[in-house]
């Protein structure tokens, strides 16, 4: 390295590729940097940051004596470090006399040094540089007092090696463990050492505290995601400029077991998809179901939000939506709706709750204030739940829960919110006088808030989940050459769908099974299909397919034998009819004469097999 000017310290900030970084931890031969916005951690080497700084790729925006500004110190470091780096290329025998003489000869000639150092001086620089954790400032002669290491060099090197392994270990070791590792490594290398040469337990504890990175420990033990969250600070405050400027939307699994509306059996935990206005903290839309989050649940939440102004409720079309990165929000149907209403989508960062903190905080508030007060709650903490049987004490159906939550949200809107120091509904009413939220009618939302599928057109019909939908207008477009179309499906009502022709013409198509699909949801239809499949399997067990195959074989044999029999009978009838029509008569005398003349020596006359008789054997002029 030709030049080196930076010695990173904790808290130093710099900009690299339009991203702001902060130095958060120093290790022996590297340091940890964290992005200021997002908190993503990574490790850089000393050589990397100095190389980028010398190229001008890094701009320091905050430093605490990290940059050397004295030209004399810079020149001193550049000179001494060139000798040290050349010597360190040798590896373990970097301080041998032969290696030191070689390095001095090469570098002094390269930089035209009139006063090259002696081998003893270079060895001292190497020892100080390595024992001081490769800090370039140690090469400057500005220290006061005796600050050199008082332990043998091999003890210092072994301790540094053990501390590096400690950072990469999944389990946390004690100072006594590290002391035993030091003894073990010295014995393996056959290095003579004495008890007075070693560090005390307290000294090892200080070094562990200085160089043990908590991020690396959590990374090895709990994985990258947990480690990133463990060392990440709280993010900046999220600000909105007015009503519906920014709306956060997210899904949450409620901590309560619900019952079936008819059988009153436990069917599991319910889900809620909810949208909150960041400016006023008002809940502008939600959807509750026992099904997991999907594109349908997100569309129903948006449908509730954008149709509220027509019902004189708090809601409307937002300017920006911040969803998570789940498939329920990243799909063509969601994009189509937002594009139609000119809504900007700003997806939150992957596994980062700081991008939508207000909806996450609302779920926590609702869980503690309402859900945990109802019998059958699962309680979010296993220690808090203890022996409580949630399924045994479940007492609320889905329809009852759909009644409880809106009532609690109404109470929430009228209470003082500590985050904005206002009552959410009062703030909404005040700002609504300046800006009236816009919405659309229920019929318009019914077309927009549907799941999009691509289907083939066949004889004026389209097929979706084994259900046909027909339209005479669709048949007309099919005759004009349209073979495929986009269908818009409402998963809560499969009685009809909308069909888009070339993204321009919208046609309503009704189900061919009108009575069955009336108010039928997609989940109910799939459940019915599963029941039918089970019945089919039961029928096949009672009437195996092999039996049907054998029965078909016997049936074909029976048909073939009947055909052969019918052919034989038909030939006999035709022969008798032919003889009758030919008027052939034999009198008694002729019969006797024929018998006498033809039957000699008990000879037998054979006329052949009538079954093999064909009309070709008769010399007739007409066709049969």
Secondary structure as GFF3:
##gff-version 3
##sequence-region A 1 624
A	DSSP	beta_strand	13	16	.	.	.	ID=ss1
A	DSSP	beta_strand	19	26	.	.	.	ID=ss2
A	DSSP	beta_strand	30	35	.	.	.	ID=ss3
A	DSSP	beta_strand	41	45	.	.	.	ID=ss4
A	DSSP	alpha_helix	46	55	.	.	.	ID=ss5
A	DSSP	beta_strand	58	62	.	.	.	ID=ss6
A	DSSP	alpha_helix	71	88	.	.	.	ID=ss7
A	DSSP	three_ten_helix	91	93	.	.	.	ID=ss8
A	DSSP	alpha_helix	97	111	.	.	.	ID=ss9
A	DSSP	alpha_helix	119	131	.	.	.	ID=ss10
A	DSSP	three_ten_helix	136	139	.	.	.	ID=ss11
A	DSSP	alpha_helix	153	168	.	.	.	ID=ss12
A	DSSP	alpha_helix	175	188	.	.	.	ID=ss13
A	DSSP	three_ten_helix	195	197	.	.	.	ID=ss14
A	DSSP	alpha_helix	201	211	.	.	.	ID=ss15
A	DSSP	alpha_helix	214	222	.	.	.	ID=ss16
A	DSSP	alpha_helix	224	230	.	.	.	ID=ss17
A	DSSP	beta_strand	246	259	.	.	.	ID=ss18
A	DSSP	beta_strand	266	277	.	.	.	ID=ss19
A	DSSP	beta_strand	283	289	.	.	.	ID=ss20
A	DSSP	alpha_helix	295	306	.	.	.	ID=ss21
A	DSSP	three_ten_helix	308	311	.	.	.	ID=ss22
A	DSSP	beta_strand	320	322	.	.	.	ID=ss23
A	DSSP	alpha_helix	332	340	.	.	.	ID=ss24
A	DSSP	beta_strand	344	345	.	.	.	ID=ss25
A	DSSP	three_ten_helix	353	356	.	.	.	ID=ss26
A	DSSP	alpha_helix	357	369	.	.	.	ID=ss27
A	DSSP	three_ten_helix	371	373	.	.	.	ID=ss28
A	DSSP	alpha_helix	382	385	.	.	.	ID=ss29
A	DSSP	beta_strand	396	397	.	.	.	ID=ss30
A	DSSP	alpha_helix	398	413	.	.	.	ID=ss31
A	DSSP	beta_strand	416	417	.	.	.	ID=ss32
A	DSSP	beta_strand	422	423	.	.	.	ID=ss33
A	DSSP	alpha_helix	424	432	.	.	.	ID=ss34
A	DSSP	alpha_helix	442	448	.	.	.	ID=ss35
A	DSSP	beta_strand	451	456	.	.	.	ID=ss36
A	DSSP	beta_strand	461	464	.	.	.	ID=ss37
A	DSSP	beta_strand	467	470	.	.	.	ID=ss38
A	DSSP	alpha_helix	472	479	.	.	.	ID=ss39
A	DSSP	beta_strand	484	489	.	.	.	ID=ss40
A	DSSP	beta_strand	496	501	.	.	.	ID=ss41
A	DSSP	beta_strand	505	511	.	.	.	ID=ss42
A	DSSP	alpha_helix	514	517	.	.	.	ID=ss43
A	DSSP	alpha_helix	522	542	.	.	.	ID=ss44
A	DSSP	alpha_helix	545	581	.	.	.	ID=ss45
A	DSSP	alpha_helix	588	598	.	.	.	ID=ss46
A	DSSP	three_ten_helix	610	612	.	.	.	ID=ss47
A	DSSP	three_ten_helix	615	617	.	.	.	ID=ss48
###
